[in-house]
Amino acid sequence: MSEVKKTACHFCHMNCGMLATVENGVITKVVGDPEHPFNAGAQCPRGVSALDHLNHPNRINYPLKRVGERGSGEFKRVSWEEALDDIAARLTALKEKYGAETITTTGGTNRTDDFARRRFFNLVGSPNVVHTAPVCWIPNFLTEAASYGWAAFDPEIAGAKCAVIWGHNGGSSYLPEMRGMLQAKANGTKIIVIDPNYSETASKADIWMPLKPGSDNALALAWLNVIINEGLCDYEFIENWTVGFEELSERVEEYTPEWAAEKTGLSPELIAETARMYAMSKPACIVWGVATDQLGKGSAASAQARVALRIICGNLDVPGGDVMPGPHPTFITDWEMELNDMLPEEQRAKQLGSERFKLNSWPGYTMLTENMLRVWGKSIPAEWFCEANPSTVFRAMATEKPYPVKACITLANNPLVSYANSKLVYEGLKNLDLYVVMEYWMTPSAMLADYILPAASWLERPVMTTTYGVSDWLIASEKAIEPLYERKTDTEFWSELGHRMGQAEYWPWKTDEEIFKYRLDPIGLELESYEEFVELYRMHFAERDYRKYETRGVATPSGKVELKISIFEQLGYDPLPHYVAPPFSAEAKPELAEQYPLSLVAGGGFMPFFHSEHREITRIRLLRPYPRVAINPTLAQNRNIKEGEWVWIETPTGKVKQTAFITSAVAPDVIQAERGWWFPEKEVKAPSLMGVFESNINVCVDDDLDTLDELCGSFCSRGIMCRISKVEGND
């Protein structure tokens, strides 16, 4: 018997549609779904490797319990019942001894149904949920939400006359998105790419702006200066729908193109020309890129300036501009599933980092939610948008200050590779009383665990794509087969653990499909099952409307789009765009400039990997067997470095090595290192841990709390002073 299942690749954020052919319970073929709106049948190397991933001999297939010293690599197979019983008992004991806040969790990219994690933690009473979110989308989204009540993260490039691609390289990360950009360009859309690196996307641009790493804030402020001083604003929109324009105009007066030229390395003429192009090409859109979340101190300030650009040019929530979707009106969203009201106020106050990084934690989230409920009737999920600060949490693990953090559960994350200051993360994880990891593979972080639990991948589970619970649309996909061996979904894990910890009444569903059907029912399609929805509908898009501020109002305290952000002011932050020097630049630390003369971009993403994933899959690894650092030919010649040679990369925080990739795509004083590197083929035991400290660029990235973004706690991976040298001999 043969059948075709409508699945969705979960190997990156695109969630491309796939068709899996199943014969007698075995998947024999996986191809792109030509009817899926994202990829239209196309596949990248990740999707092509689906069966390699599913059947790989190194997959974790059974629960494992540590029997040796932490990091020794000594585990034994146990049953799910034994593992969950012991985990629940130990969590309960730690909660009784230290309080629920002693339990934390780390997560990364969206491989899971994260409402379930938050639901469990709200019910257990801990506010200390952690993701890599502060360096991925959060400063941008939350700054937009504070300014106009949701994020305008849906740029309509196809209808835009100008698209600004800012700190994003879809040509390497999101191929369907890149296809759309190229189609728009062919139809006349002008493309401006802002990126220190001459990327795949930059190569297709009408104008490439190779600014100095970390200087995005200065460029955005100078654009504001030009647009306002030359009268290129949408004054009708400003007059009718905004507050704070006069204060903004006064604030940006000093940020001239000449001032920004020194900060960015761009000419004043190019800065002014591109500002005019953006302002005069209505409608226009700004495509968000993760690089702008990774500026460290000043990430949210930089987002403020870009938010103001959208607003004063009248590109907010218009066709061809930056569309603000809002929540799906009837589908039960992640926010509704989280049970945030179950977390007591006294526990919210214990959220680590919330007294300092207030926007991405309970103080700011509470204010945002109050306004969103008034306008939308729903809020954004606490998962991702209301979190404990990672750097603060890892310090609490390592030092037990301000209080002990003794237990951690990790899903869809490899903390030793994912966070800044990797060696501090290592000290924190080593100091835990209980560390649980749910994974596909034995990763460096999993090697430190007390329990390793086998995770079901996307061919073994249904997937509901909703853009992290903040979109007005959803796309549903089914599992191709039942999970192999003893793999489970994360929702099954949280539910079964919750049952053991007194949460049974809040987990009434037996399967992921039951949960999804429950969430779909309010749409009113009278479904018999979730599978029926996938077969007959597959997706549900709320009716798209524009200029929703005219009909709904604006979810801000003033009821207007705020150029002077009142929530920032109430939280004690500067409510207007302003300049913040990159925290590890020569400008901020001139005393180190001579010793570390180069500028490091730490964390370039690249095909075929996604963050730290897929190193185990042979056909993918052969495409990129070793980590590469991009070095300009002039710099390489001056340092006598040849293509492919190992090179030391050193900052005041740490030192790692990668191989030289000599290219004119980077400036002579800039290097760009790849992120996410570890080596499954190397010694698994501590201290090696699969070479996690050898080439992992986050070893070189500092997370001193004074250098993090003031509002969201993001660490800096752009514009870090560094030096390089050739690896000699046996180094």
C-alpha positions in Angstrom: 0.0 0.0 0.0 1.4 3.4 -1.0 0.2 6.9 0.0 1.5 10.4 -0.1 1.5 12.5 3.1 1.5 16.3 3.1 4.3 17.2 5.5 6.4 20.3 6.2 10.2 20.5 6.5 11.1 21.8 10.0 14.8 22.2 9.3 14.6 26.0 9.3 12.1 28.8 9.7 10.6 28.5 6.2 8.7 25.3 7.0 8.5 24.4 3.3 5.8 22.0 2.1 7.0 18.5 1.4 5.3 15.3 0.0 6.4 12.0 1.6 5.6 8.8 -0.2 4.9 6.0 2.3 4.9 2.3 1.3 3.8 -0.2 3.9 4.7 2.2 6.7 8.1 3.1 5.3 9.0 6.5 3.7 10.5 5.8 0.3 10.7 9.3 -1.1 10.4 13.0 0.0 10.0 15.8 -2.5 8.9 19.4 -2.5 5.1 20.1 -2.6 4.4 22.1 -5.7 1.1 23.4 -4.2 2.7 24.8 -1.0 2.7 28.6 -1.0 6.3 28.9 0.4 8.5 26.7 -1.7 6.2 25.8 -4.6 7.9 22.4 -4.9 11.5 23.5 -4.5 14.0 22.0 -2.0 17.3 23.1 -0.5 20.0 20.7 0.6 18.4 20.4 4.0 15.1 19.2 2.6 16.9 16.8 0.3 18.6 15.2 3.3 15.2 14.3 5.0 15.6 10.6 4.8 19.3 10.8 5.9 18.1 12.6 9.0 15.2 10.2 9.7 17.2 7.0 9.4 20.7 8.1 10.5 22.5 5.6 12.6 23.6 8.3 15.1 20.0 9.4 15.9 19.0 9.1 19.5 16.3 6.5 19.6 15.8 5.6 23.3 15.9 7.4 26.6 19.4 7.5 28.1 20.4 8.0 31.7 23.9 9.2 32.7 25.7 6.6 34.9 29.2 8.2 34.9 30.6 11.6 35.8 29.0 14.5 34.0 30.6 14.7 30.6 32.1 11.2 30.7 29.9 9.9 27.9 28.7 7.0 30.1 24.9 6.4 29.7 22.6 3.5 29.9 19.3 2.9 28.2 16.2 3.3 30.3 12.4 3.3 29.7 10.4 6.5 29.2 8.5 5.6 32.4 11.7 5.4 34.5 13.1 8.5 33.0 10.0 10.6 33.5 9.3 9.3 37.0 12.8 10.2 38.1 12.8 13.6 36.4 9.5 14.5 37.9 10.6 13.4 41.4 13.9 15.3 41.2 12.2 18.5 39.9 9.6 18.3 42.7 12.4 17.9 45.3 14.3 20.9 43.8 11.2 23.0 43.7 10.5 22.2 47.4 14.1 23.1 48.4 14.7 26.2 46.3 11.4 27.3 44.9 10.0 26.8 41.4 12.3 29.5 40.0 15.2 27.1 40.3 13.9 25.2 37.3 14.7 26.7 33.8 14.6 25.6 30.2 16.6 26.6 27.1 15.2 26.6 23.6 16.4 27.6 20.1 14.9 27.7 16.7 11.4 26.5 16.3 11.5 22.7 16.2 8.8 22.4 18.8 5.3 23.5 19.8 6.6 26.1 22.3 3.2 26.8 23.8 3.6 23.4 25.6 6.9 24.4 27.2 5.4 27.7 28.5 2.2 25.9 29.6 4.3 23.5 31.6 6.4 26.2 33.2 3.5 28.4 34.0 1.8 25.5 35.8 5.0 24.5 37.6 5.5 28.1 38.7 8.8 29.1 37.1 9.3 32.3 35.1 12.7 31.3 33.9 12.1 30.2 30.3 15.1 31.0 28.0 15.6 31.0 24.2 18.1 32.4 21.8 15.3 34.9 21.1 17.2 38.1 22.3 19.5 37.8 19.2 16.7 36.7 16.8 13.8 38.9 16.0 13.0 40.1 19.6 14.4 43.6 19.7 12.9 44.4 16.4 9.5 42.8 17.1 9.1 44.2 20.6 10.2 47.7 19.6 7.6 47.7 16.8 5.0 46.3 19.1 5.6 49.2 21.6 5.4 51.7 18.8 2.4 50.5 16.9 0.9 47.6 18.7 2.1 44.6 16.8 5.1 44.0 14.5 4.9 44.8 10.8 7.0 41.8 9.9 5.2 40.9 6.6 6.8 43.0 3.9 5.0 42.9 0.6 8.0 43.0 -1.6 6.0 42.0 -4.7 4.0 45.3 -4.5 6.8 47.5 -3.3 8.6 50.1 -5.5 11.7 49.8 -3.2 12.7 47.0 -0.8 15.4 47.5 1.8 17.1 44.2 2.8 18.7 45.1 6.1 21.1 42.7 7.7 19.6 39.7 6.0 20.8 37.2 3.3 17.9 35.3 2.0 20.1 33.9 -0.8 21.8 31.8 1.8 19.1 31.2 4.4 15.6 31.5 3.0 15.6 30.5 -0.7 11.8 30.9 -1.3 12.1 34.4 0.0 15.0 35.1 -2.3 13.0 33.8 -5.2 10.3 36.4 -4.4 12.8 39.2 -4.2 14.2 38.3 -7.6 10.7 38.2 -9.1 10.0 41.6 -7.6 13.2 43.1 -9.0 12.4 41.7 -12.4 9.0 43.6 -12.1 10.8 46.9 -11.3 11.2 46.9 -7.5 14.5 48.7 -6.5 16.5 46.6 -4.1 18.8 48.1 -1.5 20.9 45.7 0.5 22.6 46.8 3.7 25.3 44.3 4.7 29.0 44.6 5.5 29.4 41.4 3.4 29.0 41.2 -0.4 26.4 38.4 0.1 24.4 36.3 -2.4 21.6 38.8 -1.8 23.9 41.9 -2.2 25.1 40.5 -5.5 21.5 40.9 -6.9 20.9 44.4 -5.4 20.5 47.7 -7.3 22.5 49.3 -4.5 24.8 47.5 -2.0 25.7 49.4 1.2 28.8 47.8 2.8 28.6 49.6 6.1 31.0 48.9 9.0 29.8 45.9 11.1 27.5 47.1 13.9 26.9 50.6 12.5 23.3 50.0 11.4 22.0 52.4 14.1 24.1 55.3 12.7 22.8 54.7 9.2 19.2 54.6 10.2 19.5 57.8 12.2 21.1 59.6 9.2 18.3 58.4 6.9 15.8 59.9 9.4 17.8 63.2 9.3 17.8 63.4 5.5 14.1 62.4 5.1 12.9 64.9 7.7 15.2 67.8 6.7 14.3 67.4 3.0 10.6 67.2 3.7 10.2 63.7 2.2 7.8 62.5 4.9 4.2 61.4 4.6 2.8 64.4 6.5 -0.8 63.4 6.3 -0.1 60.1 8.0 2.1 61.8 10.6 -0.6 64.4 11.4 -3.5 62.0 11.6 -2.0 58.9 13.2 1.2 59.6 15.1 2.6 61.3 18.2 6.1 62.5 18.8 7.2 63.8 15.3 8.4 67.1 16.6 10.5 65.5 19.3 11.9 63.0 16.7 12.8 65.9 14.4 14.7 67.6 17.1 16.5 64.4 18.2 17.8 63.5 14.7 19.0 66.9 13.8 22.6 66.1 14.8 22.7 62.8 12.9 23.8 64.1 9.6 25.0 62.0 6.7 28.5 63.4 7.3 28.3 62.3 11.0 27.1 58.9 9.9 29.8 58.5 7.2 32.5 58.4 9.9 30.5 55.7 11.8 29.5 53.6 8.9 32.3 53.9 6.4 29.8 54.9 3.7 30.0 58.2 1.8 27.6 61.0 2.8 26.4 61.1 -0.8 25.4 57.4 -0.8 23.7 57.7 2.6 21.6 60.7 1.3 20.9 59.1 -2.1 19.5 55.9 -0.6 17.5 57.7 2.1 15.8 59.6 -0.8 15.3 56.5 -2.8 13.5 54.8 0.1 11.4 57.8 1.0 10.3 58.7 -2.5 9.5 55.2 -3.7 6.1 54.7 -2.2 5.2 52.1 -1.2 8.4 50.7 0.2 9.3 48.1 2.7 12.2 47.2 5.0 12.9 43.5 5.2 14.1 42.5 8.7 17.3 40.7 9.2 18.6 38.9 12.3 21.9 40.9 12.2 20.1 44.0 13.5 19.1 42.1 16.6 22.8 41.2 17.3 24.2 44.6 18.0 24.3 44.1 21.7 23.9 47.4 23.5 21.8 49.6 21.2 19.9 46.8 19.4 16.6 48.2 20.4 17.7 51.8 19.8 18.6 50.7 16.3 15.2 49.1 15.9 13.6 52.4 17.1 15.2 54.3 14.2 14.1 51.8 11.6 10.6 51.8 13.1 10.5 55.6 12.7 11.5 55.3 9.1 8.5 53.1 8.3 6.2 55.5 10.1 7.3 58.9 8.7 7.3 57.5 5.2 3.8 56.2 5.5 4.7 52.6 4.7 3.1 51.0 7.8 0.4 48.4 7.0 -0.2 49.5 3.4 -0.1 47.3 0.3 3.5 47.0 -0.9 4.7 48.2 2.5 5.3 46.6 5.9 2.1 44.8 6.7 1.1 44.3 10.4 -0.9 41.1 10.4 -2.1 40.9 14.0 -3.3 37.6 15.5 -5.5 35.0 13.8 -9.0 36.1 14.8 -10.5 32.6 15.4 -7.7 30.0 15.6 -6.6 29.4 19.2 -3.2 31.0 19.2 -0.1 30.1 21.2 -0.9 32.9 23.6 -4.2 31.4 24.4 -2.6 28.0 24.9 0.1 29.1 27.3 -2.0 29.7 30.5 0.1 32.8 31.5 -2.5 33.7 34.1 -1.5 30.6 36.0 1.9 32.0 36.8 1.6 34.0 40.1 2.7 37.6 40.4 5.3 36.8 43.0 6.9 34.3 40.7 6.8 36.7 37.7 8.9 39.1 39.9 11.6 36.4 40.2 12.2 36.2 36.5 16.0 36.5 36.0 17.0 39.7 34.3 13.6 41.3 34.4 14.7 44.1 36.7 17.2 45.2 34.1 16.1 44.0 30.6 12.5 45.0 31.0 11.0 45.0 27.5 11.6 41.2 26.9 10.3 40.2 30.3 7.3 40.5 32.5 7.4 44.3 33.1 7.3 45.2 29.4 5.3 42.2 28.3 2.5 43.1 30.8 2.2 46.6 29.4 2.3 45.4 25.8 -0.4 42.8 26.5 -2.8 45.3 28.1 -2.8 47.4 25.0 -2.9 44.5 22.6 -6.0 43.0 24.3 -7.8 46.3 23.9 -7.3 46.3 20.1 -6.8 42.7 19.0 -8.4 40.7 21.8 -5.3 38.6 21.9 -1.6 39.1 22.8 1.7 37.9 21.5 3.0 34.6 23.2 5.0 34.9 26.3 7.2 32.2 24.8 9.8 34.2 22.9 8.5 37.7 24.0 8.6 37.4 27.8 11.7 35.5 28.9 14.4 35.3 31.5 17.7 36.8 30.2 20.0 34.0 29.1 23.3 35.6 30.3 21.7 36.2 33.7 20.4 32.6 33.9 23.8 31.0 33.0 25.4 33.2 35.6 22.9 32.0 38.2 23.6 28.4 37.2 27.4 29.0 37.7 27.3 31.2 40.8 23.9 30.5 42.4 23.4 34.3 42.5 20.9 36.0 42.9 19.5 32.6 43.7 20.3 29.0 42.7 19.3 27.6 39.3 19.7 23.9 39.8 17.6 22.2 37.0 17.4 22.8 33.3 15.5 21.2 30.4 16.8 21.8 26.9 14.8 21.2 23.7 15.7 22.3 20.2 18.9 23.9 21.4 22.6 23.3 21.8 23.5 25.9 24.5 27.3 25.4 24.4 27.2 26.6 20.8 24.1 28.9 20.8 24.9 31.5 23.4 27.7 34.0 23.9 30.5 33.3 26.3 30.4 29.5 25.7 32.8 28.7 28.5 30.5 30.4 31.1 27.6 28.4 29.7 29.7 25.3 30.2 30.4 26.2 33.9 26.7 26.8 34.4 25.5 23.5 32.9 28.2 21.5 34.8 26.9 23.0 38.1 23.3 21.8 37.7 21.8 19.1 39.9 19.6 18.0 37.0 20.0 18.5 33.3 17.6 17.0 30.8 18.1 17.2 27.0 15.6 16.2 24.3 17.4 15.8 21.1 17.9 14.1 17.7 21.7 13.7 18.2 24.4 13.4 20.8 25.5 17.1 20.9 28.2 18.7 23.1 25.5 20.0 25.4 23.7 16.7 25.5 26.9 15.1 26.7 26.5 17.0 30.0 23.0 15.8 30.6 21.6 13.5 33.2 18.9 12.3 30.8 18.9 12.4 27.0 15.4 11.8 25.5 14.8 10.9 21.8 12.9 13.6 19.8 10.6 12.9 16.8 11.5 14.9 13.8 9.1 16.5 11.2 8.4 13.4 9.2 7.3 11.8 12.5 5.1 14.5 13.8 2.4 17.0 12.6 3.5 20.6 12.1 1.4 23.7 12.4 3.2 26.8 11.0 2.0 30.1 12.5 5.1 32.3 12.6 5.7 31.7 16.2 2.1 32.3 17.1 1.9 35.9 15.8 0.4 35.6 12.3 -3.1 35.9 10.9 -2.6 32.7 9.0 -1.7 29.1 9.6 -0.5 26.2 7.5 -1.0 22.6 8.7 0.9 19.5 7.8 0.6 15.9 8.9 3.2 13.3 10.0 4.2 10.9 7.4 4.8 7.9 9.8 4.5 7.2 13.5 7.7 8.0 15.4 10.3 5.4 15.0 11.8 3.5 17.9 10.9 5.4 21.1 11.0 8.9 19.8 8.4 11.3 21.0 7.2 14.9 20.2 8.0 17.6 22.7 4.3 18.1 23.4 4.1 14.4 24.5 7.1 15.0 26.7 5.7 18.1 28.4 2.3 16.5 28.8 3.6 13.3 30.3 5.9 15.1 32.6 3.1 17.5 33.6 0.8 14.6 34.5 3.5 13.4 36.9 3.7 16.9 38.5 0.0 17.5 39.3 -0.9 19.1 36.0 -3.1 16.3 34.5 -6.3 18.4 34.2 -4.5 20.9 32.0 -3.3 18.2 29.5 -6.6 16.6 28.4 -5.3 15.6 24.9 -3.7 12.3 24.0 -2.0 13.3 20.7 -0.6 16.3 18.9 -3.4 15.9 16.4 -6.0 16.3 19.1 -4.4 19.5 20.2 -4.3 21.0 16.7 -8.0 20.0 16.1 -9.0 21.7 19.4 -7.2 24.9 18.2 -8.8 24.7 14.7 -12.4 24.1 15.9 -13.3 27.8 16.5 -12.7 28.5 12.8 -16.0 26.8 12.2 -15.1 24.2 9.6 -16.9 21.3 11.4 -13.9 18.9 11.1 -13.9 15.3 12.0 -10.2 15.3 12.6 -7.0 17.3 12.1 -6.0 15.0 9.2 -9.2 16.1 7.5 -8.2 19.7 7.7 -4.8 18.9 6.2 -6.4 16.9 3.4 -9.2 19.4 2.5 -7.8 22.8 3.5 -4.1 22.6 4.5 -4.1 26.3 5.4 -6.2 29.1 6.6 -5.5 32.7 5.9 -7.6 35.4 7.6 -8.9 38.0 5.2 -6.1 40.4 4.6 -6.9 44.0 5.2 -4.7 47.1 5.4 -4.4 50.3 7.5 -6.0 48.5 10.4 -5.2 51.5 12.6 -8.2 53.2 10.9 -10.7 50.5 11.9 -9.2 48.9 15.0 -7.2 51.7 16.5 -3.6 51.3 17.6 -2.5 49.1 20.6 -0.4 51.7 22.3 -1.1 53.8 25.4 -1.9 56.9 23.3 -4.0 55.1 20.8 -1.6 56.5 18.1 1.5 55.2 16.3 4.2 56.4 18.6 7.4 57.9 17.3 8.2 58.8 20.9 7.5 55.4 22.6 5.6 55.9 25.8 6.1 52.3 27.0 9.9 52.8 26.8 9.6 56.0 28.8 7.4 54.3 31.4 10.0 51.5 31.7 12.8 54.0 32.2 14.4 54.0 28.7 14.9 56.7 26.1 11.6 56.9 24.2 13.3 58.4 21.0 15.8 57.0 18.6 19.3 57.7 19.6 22.9 56.6 18.9 24.7 53.9 20.9 28.3 53.0 20.0 28.8 49.3 19.2 29.9 47.9 22.6 33.1 46.1 21.4 34.2 48.6 18.7 37.2 50.9 18.8 34.8 53.7 19.4 33.6 52.1 22.6 36.9 50.6 23.7 39.7 52.7 22.2 42.3 51.3 24.6 42.1 47.9 22.8 42.1 49.2 19.2 45.8 48.8 18.6 45.9 45.3 20.1 42.8 44.2 18.2 42.8 46.1 14.9 40.2 44.1 13.0 36.4 43.9 13.2 34.7 40.5 13.6 31.3 39.5 12.4 30.7 36.5 14.6 28.0 34.3 13.3 27.5 34.3 9.6 24.9 31.8 8.6 25.5 29.6 5.5 24.1 26.8 3.5 23.8 23.9 3.9 23.7 24.1 7.7 21.2 25.8 9.9 22.8 27.2 13.0 24.6 24.3 14.7 22.6 21.5 13.0 23.2 18.8 10.4 27.0 18.3 11.0 26.3 14.6 11.3 24.8 14.1 7.9 27.5 13.0 5.4 26.0 14.4 2.2 25.6 17.8 3.8 28.9 17.8 5.7 30.8 17.1 2.5 29.6 20.4 1.2 31.3 22.2 4.1 33.6 19.9 6.0 35.4 22.6 8.0 34.5 26.0 9.4 35.6 29.0 7.3 36.4 32.6 8.2 36.1 35.1 5.3 39.3 37.2 4.9 40.0 39.9 2.4 42.9 39.1 0.0 44.9 42.2 1.1 44.6 41.2 4.7 45.5 37.6 3.9 48.6 38.6 1.9 49.7 40.9 4.8 49.4 38.0 7.2 50.9 35.4 4.8 47.6 33.4 5.0 46.7 31.1 2.1 43.3 29.7 1.1 42.3 26.8 3.4 44.9 27.3 6.0 43.8 27.3 9.7 43.7 30.7 11.2 43.4 31.8 14.9 40.6 34.3 15.6 41.1 36.1 18.9 39.2 38.6 21.0 39.7 39.7 24.6 37.1 37.0 25.5 38.5 33.9 23.7 40.3 32.3 20.8 39.2 29.7 18.2 40.4 28.5 14.8 38.7 28.3 11.4 40.0 27.8 7.9 40.8 30.8 5.7 38.3 31.6 2.9 39.9 34.4 1.0 37.4 36.7 -0.7 36.8 40.3 -1.7 33.3 40.0 -0.2 34.6 41.4 3.1 36.5 44.6 3.7 40.3 44.5 4.4 39.7 45.3 8.1 36.7 42.9 8.5 36.5 39.2 9.0 33.4 37.1 9.1 33.4 33.8 11.0 30.9 31.0 10.6 28.7 30.1 13.6 27.5 26.9 15.1 30.7 24.7 14.7 31.3 21.5 16.6 32.6 18.2 15.3 30.6 15.0 15.9 33.5 12.9 14.8 35.8 14.1 17.6 36.2 12.8 21.1 32.8 13.0 22.8 33.9 13.1 26.4 34.9 16.2 28.4 37.0 18.2 28.1 36.8 17.9 24.3 33.0 17.5 24.0 33.3 17.0 20.2 35.7 20.0 19.8 33.0 22.5 20.9 35.6 25.0 22.1 37.9 24.7 19.0 36.0 26.5 16.3 32.8 27.7 18.0 32.9 31.5 17.4 30.7 32.1 20.5 33.8 31.3 22.6 35.1 34.7 21.4 31.8 36.6 22.1 31.4 38.4 25.4 28.1 38.7 27.2 29.1 41.1 30.0 25.7 42.4 31.2 26.8 46.0 30.7 27.3 45.3 26.9 23.9 43.7 26.3 21.0 45.6 24.8 19.4 47.7 27.5 15.9 46.7 26.8 16.0 43.0 25.6 19.4 41.7 26.8 20.8 40.8 23.4 24.5 40.1 23.2 26.7 41.6 20.5 28.1 39.5 17.6 28.8 42.3 15.2 31.7 44.7 15.1 33.8 43.0 17.7 37.5 44.0 17.9 39.7 41.0 17.1 43.0 39.9 15.6 44.0 36.9 13.5 47.1 34.9 13.0 48.1 31.7 11.1 48.0 28.5 13.0 51.5 27.2 13.2 52.8 23.7 13.6 50.8 21.7 16.2 48.8 24.6 17.5 
